[in-house]
Amino acid sequence: MYSKIDKALENIKEKNAFRQIKTPEISSPSIIDFSTNDYLALAQKTDLLESFYQEYHQVHLTASSSRLLSGNHLYYNKVERKLSDLYASKSALFFNSGYHLNIGVLPSLSSKKDLILADKLVHASLIEGLKLSSAKVIRYKHLNYEQLESLLAKNYGSYENIFIVSESIFSMDGDLVDINKLVDLKRRFGAYLYLDEAHAVGAVGLKGLGLAEEKGLNLEIDFLVGTMGKALASVGAYIITSENIKEYLINKCRSLIYTTALPPVNLAWSYFLLNQISELSHERKDLAKKSKYLKEQLIAKAVEVQGDSHILAVIVGENKKCIDIASRLELSNIKVQAIRPPTVPEGTARIRISLHQKLSYQDLDTFVDNLTITDGN
Ligand SMILES: Cc1ncc(COP(=O)(O)O)c(C=O)c1O
């Protein structure tokens, strides 16, 4: 067994795909950070944390058991009620993380009489959920609505339920799904729509509730997933759905039932932040403006960049080349992530540019000036 592992590690290193958990550097204001999912820079606001501590200084640091035993702190109810208020009275169920949620919900809801149609590029947590489900699963080409439509037309009537699964803002590409199209298809074929808004909640929408809110389609999403660990600067995740689905998940969803609940202090922090997200439209507009500016500057420099959001991606191809670009940027105090397979498809290693609202226009210009894709460019 050990020789097998040594071989596997060697193989990963040969492909320049070896990952390490880095020791964090002391954070310095001179570092220009394009690697965080803290899109609204809420995690960097010390005044916010101070006012939280003043108000919530006695909240416990552990739940000590599952939500279904004694771990369901009062703050779970507050958070879920707040989410329900935000999402037009639909029901909310809170999980330990987006990963827990995505690996648990689809396997609980679907059976072998069902069909799941999922975008090819959905997140690893959703892929685990698809693997754990007993439904038939078909992955359609990324954002290819024609293929999705023909799969729906071909399979309509042959399954008890059909689920369409997509992200709203894709985490590694920064491109957006056309929610209008998905809603139209789900209505025409009587399917259910599962939309992961992990990278949109907080950062997008009038009240920061995601892309579906921005398009006025929140109520059309049967299963809307949001995470607290990105723009919302906390931990945990939620699903917005109907009350009977919520009750069903409480009874059936293993990744909700068989794990220790979140510490009350984290829920209190989530509650504190959820009470503020509607007010952050200035920050959201600023982030969108800066993202657009950066994309324009990169295009002007003839860099091939993709993404239509606060996530942009420069596809480099080779792993080694991608690592070298990130290392060169690091020498100029610019922090980016070189994203390699298996996180992204083979041959599409990329520099993932993840913007946050506190970046200045000068920071963006510095990034553009220092980005060299090929020697001499
Ligand atoms: C699209 C998507 N869904 C779910 C998750 C998992 O969320 P969490 O970090 O809360 O486990 C991620 C995390 O990167 C993600 O990108």
The ligand as an ORCA input file, in Angstrom:
! r2SCAN-3c Opt
* xyz 0 1
  C     -19.891     26.185     -6.282
  C     -19.497     25.763     -4.915
  N     -20.385     25.094     -4.172
  C     -20.084     24.684     -2.925
  C     -18.851     24.936     -2.375
  C     -18.548     24.445     -1.000
  O     -18.895     25.407     -0.073
  P     -18.195     25.436      1.350
  O     -16.899     26.123      1.157
  O     -19.160     26.187      2.207
  O     -18.029     24.020      1.782
  C     -17.904     25.641     -3.101
  C     -16.583     25.938     -2.492
  O     -15.617     26.262     -3.059
  C     -18.225     26.069     -4.407
  O     -17.340     26.728     -5.150
*
